[in-house]
Amino acid sequence: MSQLAVDGGAKVRSTPFPRRILVGEEEIDAVMALMNKERSSGGGFDRYGGEHVDAYEREFATYHGMAFATAVSSGTAAVHTALSALRLDITQEVISAPITDPGGVAPILWNNCIPIFADTDQETMNMDPASLEARITPRTKAIIVTHLTGQPAQIDQLQAIARTHGIPLIEDCAQAHAARLNGQLVGTFGDLSAFSLMGGKHHTAGGQGGMVLTNNEELYWNAKRFADRGKPFNSAERKNLFLGMNYRMTELEAVIGRTQLKKLDQVVAKRRALAGMLAQGIADLRSVRLQKIIEGAEPSYWLMLIHIDPAVLRKSKAEFVAACAAEGMPIDLHYDWIAYESPWFRQRANYGQTECPWSCPYYGREVQYEGTCPNARRAIDAHFVIPWHEGYGTQEVQDIVSILHKVEAAYLR
């Protein structure tokens, strides 16, 4: 048995894994063409009077087979815009996935609504339909479902529950560009969907950006209005209609996003091919395996979740992960983002010292969060994370496979 690097042995891999390169000649050419146009026309990259934001919206909607898209400035802005398009009253309840980015939960509070968390499936970290059903009350006015790490949630079942209760459903697709369930793209099941286009996602609009999709024309106009300070789009009114934010995307972001969108299928296909190689390479291991993929799902692998069973090992999960890292493998101990465990959430650090909206007399009840999603914690503890992108190749997957075999052989009971 080879001595582990963590114990002084030779590493499996001594060279760094390749970094992800997003920008190619296509993006450079597109940006330079826009720069030259703006220099000659005197423009300033604003969407009004430009062509790229409008075109990006059309192309993004067409890619998903949807009627309407609204481009915004970030993924958080996309969730905020989608939720605000529903025009909810204050202190209504919005059910969310517990394992999600803070930007997926903060918009609930910015609408002065109350976040309620449905527990997750232990094997996927995505929302559990049975828990969603149990969390619905007469005050539930929206549901936000996150497709975590690139795997679709059981969105068909979640959609059916939402429709039975007449509750609007928003999909948070920030981590799941081009993922599919039963052949259908995520982002096309809900009443609205929100995408992040930041630099770490499958495709980007210049480092930040977001998109909101819907087939409902009324919701589309509400989203478009909200994302531009309540402007009276599609209205006879001349002045702003309601409170909104300035979430406009710029032409500079959109010209990059349009170029990146053309590469999306290629990016996701490569990630899936690499995932298939990894799954085959570790199929004989007893301690680790790829996360469970639900029936009918085609993940797009934003991150690679690996399930670990410490019961068959002499070492803990943390020691296993540390040993893999010492062998030269990029790895993280967990994806630990339970929203209600964050300090700002526990301390109700929203509006000064008021603890609003929880303290609002229009709500009039106490909400307890700690321990309400035990499966979310179990899921986090049962998985570790391998950063995953299309810049990897056969050698990188082979090295990961070799490292996992080497560490398991040393630590197996």
Stockholm file with secondary structure:
# STOCKHOLM 1.0

chainA/1-413         MSQLAVDGGAKVRSTPFPRRILVGEEEIDAVMALMNKERSSGGGFDRYGGEHVDAYEREFATYHGMAFATAVSSGTAAVHTALSALRLDITQEVISAPITDPGGVAPILWNNCIPIFADTDQETMNMDPASLEARITPRTKAIIVTHLTGQPAQIDQLQAIARTHGIPLIEDCAQAHAARLNGQLVGTFGDLSAFSLMGGKHHTAGGQGGMVLTNNEELYWNAKRFADRGKPFNSAERKNLFLGMNYRMTELEAVIGRTQLKKLDQVVAKRRALAGMLAQGIADLRSVRLQKIIEGAEPSYWLMLIHIDPAVLRKSKAEFVAACAAEGMPIDLHYDWIAYESPWFRQRANYGQTECPWSCPYYGREVQYEGTCPNARRAIDAHFVIPWHEGYGTQEVQDIVSILHKVEAAYLR
#=GR chainA/1-413 SS CCCCGGGTCCCSCCSCCCCCCCCCHHHHHHHHHHHHHHHHHTCCSCSTTCSHHHHHHHHHHHHHTCSEEEEESSHHHHHHHHHHTTCCCTTCEEEECSBSCGGGTHHHHHTTCEEEECCBCTTTCSBCHHHHHHHCCTTEEEEEEECGGGCCCSHHHHHHHHHHHTCCEEEECTTCTTCEETTEETTSSSSEEEEECSTTSSSCBTTBCEEEEESCHHHHHHHHHHTBTTCCTTSSCSSCCSCCCBCBCCHHHHHHHHHHHTTHHHHHHHHHHHHHHHHHHTTTCSSEEECCCCTTEECCCSEEEEEECGGGBSSCHHHHHHHHHHTTCCCBSCCCCBGGGSHHHHTTCSSTTSCTTTTCTTTCSCCCCTTSCHHHHHHHHTEEEEECCTTCCHHHHHHHHHHHHHHHHHHBC
#=GC SS_cons         CCCCGGGTCCCSCCSCCCCCCCCCHHHHHHHHHHHHHHHHHTCCSCSTTCSHHHHHHHHHHHHHTCSEEEEESSHHHHHHHHHHTTCCCTTCEEEECSBSCGGGTHHHHHTTCEEEECCBCTTTCSBCHHHHHHHCCTTEEEEEEECGGGCCCSHHHHHHHHHHHTCCEEEECTTCTTCEETTEETTSSSSEEEEECSTTSSSCBTTBCEEEEESCHHHHHHHHHHTBTTCCTTSSCSSCCSCCCBCBCCHHHHHHHHHHHTTHHHHHHHHHHHHHHHHHHTTTCSSEEECCCCTTEECCCSEEEEEECGGGBSSCHHHHHHHHHHTTCCCBSCCCCBGGGSHHHHTTCSSTTSCTTTTCTTTCSCCCCTTSCHHHHHHHHTEEEEECCTTCCHHHHHHHHHHHHHHHHHHBC
//
